[in-house]
């Protein structure tokens, strides 16, 4: 296998909750961008960014959708911010079975932020007039495409470890003998 590496740029949305004023412009532009056809409607329930808010205490925290998980997490920690207690779920970016946040309202399918794929920068960042959202780019090294193992190689290696290489080769020979 080759040990070549290539660099890939990863974008991350940074959130400065101290700057967010709860205007929800990020939700509006995100839902419009992801409407079908694009910009044809506005439904914040389809947005990949949500503003978790406590307007009485003037606390607003924008969160963007992360990966889907098939199981509910076990973390139920509590956070105290300015004397008010918050559940860990309130700050979680994951779409999971225990809540409807970051789910498409009609189909129930999980939503995930795609950083407005095809745009120079995520539109939520561009439309955030108070600067609560920003983008950071960093380069990471990853193995070149040809060094990645496919599921066939991973599966065969697992079978060889479990049953032994000789048994695996004999079984493959028997299966392919009649072909």
Secondary structure, DSSP 8 states (H G I E B T S, - for coil): ----EEEEEEEEEEE-TTT--S--HHHHHHHHHTSSSTTS---GGG-SEEEEEEGGGTEEEEEE---B-SS--S---EEEETTEEEEGGGG---B-TT--TTB-TTT--B-----STTSSS-HHHHH-TTS-EEEEEEEEEEE-GGGS--HHHHHHHHHHHHH-HHHHHHHHHHHHHT-
